[in-house]
Amino acid sequence: MRQAVNHAIDRQRINDRVYSGLAVVAQSLLPPGLLGYDESLRGPAYDPDRARSLMRQAGHASGFAIEYRTWDTDEFNNSGLVPLIIEDLAAIGIRVNVTRHAATEARAPLDRPGHGQLYCANWWADFPDSDNFFYVFFHSDASSIRGLYFRRPEIDTKIIDARRSNDVERRAGIYRGLNEMVVKEAPLAPLFHERLFVLHRPEIRGVRLSLVPPPVRYHDVWREEE
């Protein structure tokens, strides 16, 4: 089922419609530039026929219904992203019922394992290290991500091994394996990595982008006088 959902979503259509084609379509959980990222790793391709076949294999040939809970300032629904996902899921038989709630109540079901909700979220890394993705998303002791309950002792072990190691190549290998796991097991559907643009006049020099906020460190910036 998880693989079916990943194959059902047309990420490029969403990118074109919602982000004017400027986002980076995610092939996996890790964004480019982080330790363990493998540019040759390909995520599930948009393939509704494959998705419907996986639905049949999972015993849901006739589809099923799920709920998406929205609220007034829901950026994912208001931007048009969720409606496009709903269309994609409907094409493989997954019917999404959108209900409206107060912002404080919309995501309350996510605190319970087995909530059965469709939901969207984003994650901004606190520091540019792959641990800040895999530990936060998948370690049994982590609690920052609501609604995701993909926990396994062997995954915990790998995450802690990488966290404790000072061998860069060893850490990179562990994170590559965990990133491949995300593609194969499909515990979630990575959609996009945001692309940041900073506009500046040509005489402003020293502008370099950071992987984590703030995007520009202004103490490194200066103005070149003619």
N, C-alpha and C positions, 0 to 999 in steps of 0.2 A: 504494500500500500504506500509506504513512504517513497519508494522508487517511482511508483505510478504518479504520485503528485509532482515529483521533481521533473519527470518527463512531460507532464501536462502543461507546465507553465512556459509560455512563450516570453522569455526574458527580453529578447531583442525588441519585440513589439512594445513591451512596457517601457523599455529604455527610450525608444523612439517617441512614444506618445507622452510619457510623463517627464522624461529628462532631456528631451530634444537630442537623444543619441549621445549625450555627453558623459553618462555614467560608464563604469567599467563592469561589464557583465561578469558575475562571479562564477568561476569554475569550481571553486571549493570555498572552505571557510577562510583560509588565510589570504590576506591581500598581498599583492606583489610587493616585494622588498623585505618581507619578514623571513626570519630563519626557518628553513624547511619548505619554503614556497618552491614549487616545481612548475615552471611554465609549460611543461609538456603534459601535465595532468589535466585531463578533460572531464568536466562535470557532465551530468546527464543532459543529452541533447533534447531539444524540443521535438517530441515524437508522440503525438496523441494516439497513434495506432499502437505503439509499444505500451503506452500508458493504459489503454483499454485492455490489452492482453494481460498486463500485470494485474489489473482489477479482476479479471476473470480468474486468474490463478489464485488470487487472494480470497475468492469466494464472493465477490461483490460485482458480478456481471451486470446486475440491474442497478448498481449504484447505491447511494445512501445519502442522507441529509445530515448536515452539521450546521453549527451556529457561528456567526461572526458578530461580536458585540462591539458596536461603535459608540461614539460620543461626539459632542459638538465640535471639539477641536482636534479630532482624530486626523492627523496628517496623512496617514496611509490611505484612509478612505476618501478624504476630501481632495487629495491630489489626483485621484483617479486610478491609483495603483491597485487597490483592493477590487474595485469593479472589474478591472481587466483580469485579475486572477480568478474572480468568480466566473467570468465567461469561460476561461480556460478549463476550470474544473468542471463546469457544467457540460463541456464537450466530452468528458469521459464518464459522466454520470454522477458526479458529486454535486449535490444541490446545496447551496449555501444560503441559509436564512439569516438576513441581516436584521438585528434588533438594536434599538437605541437605548442608551442608559446614561446615567450620570457618570461623569469622568471617574469618580472615585469608586464606582461599582462595576464599570465595564469589564475590568480585568480581574475581578475578585475570584472567578472560577479557576484562574490559572494557578492559584495557590494550592490546588488539589491535584495530585497525580491522577491521570486518567480523565482529565477535564473534558476531552473531546472537542475542544474549541479550535477553530481556525483563528490564528492571530498573527500580526506582523509586529516586528520590533527592529530596532537598530542598535548597534554597539559601537561606541567610540573607545578605542583602546586607551587605557590610562598611561601606558608606556609602550614603546615600540618593541615588544618581545612577544614571541608566539605563545609563551606561557599565559599571557594576558587574554588569550583566546581559549586555549584548550582547558586550562584550569577553570576559568570562569564559566565556560559552557558545560563542561562534562565531569568535573571532579565531584565526588559524592559530598564533599564538605563545602562546596561552593553554593552561594545563595543569591548571587547578584542577578541571575537570569531567571525570570519568572516563567513558568509554564513548560520548561524543558526538563524532562526527567529521564534522560538517557544515561544511566549509571551502570558501570560494570567494574568489578574489582581489577581486572587486567588493564583497563583504561586508566584507572586511578594510579596503578603502579607505574605505568609508562610516563604519566604526567609528572609524578613525583621524581622519577629517575631523571627526567630532563631538567626539572627544577633544581635538583641537587648537583648536577654535573657541571664542571667547568671546562669540559671538553666540547668545543664548538661543533666539531664534526659529529660527535655522538648526539648532541642535542639536535642538530639539523636532521639526522637520520630518524630520530624518534618523532620529530614533528612532521617529517614527510610521511611517515607511516600513519600518524594520526590524521593527517589531512586526507590521505587516501581512504582511510576508514570513513570519513565524513561522506566522501563520494560514493563509496560502496554501500554503506549501511543506511545512508540518507536519514539521519536522525532529525534533520531540518532541511529547509530548502534555501540555501544561500542565493540571494538575488543579485545584489550589486555591491561594488566598492565605490564609494563616492570619489569623484575627482574634484580637486579644489583648484580654483583659479584665483590668482591675485593680480589685479591690474595696477600698474604703476607707470609713472612718467619715466622716459629713458634716462634722465639724469639721476634718478634714484637708484643707487647701487647697493650691492650686498644683500639683495633680496633672495633668501633661500627658504624653501618650504620645509616645514617639520611634519613628521608622520603623526604627531599628536598635538593637540591644542597647547598654546596658541599657534596658529599656522605659520606666522612670521615672528621671528624674534627681533624686535625693533632695535635692540642695542647693537645689532650687527649691521644696521642700515645707515647709509649716509647719502648726502646729496653732493653730486659732482658739480663743481662750479666751472663755468666755461671761461 
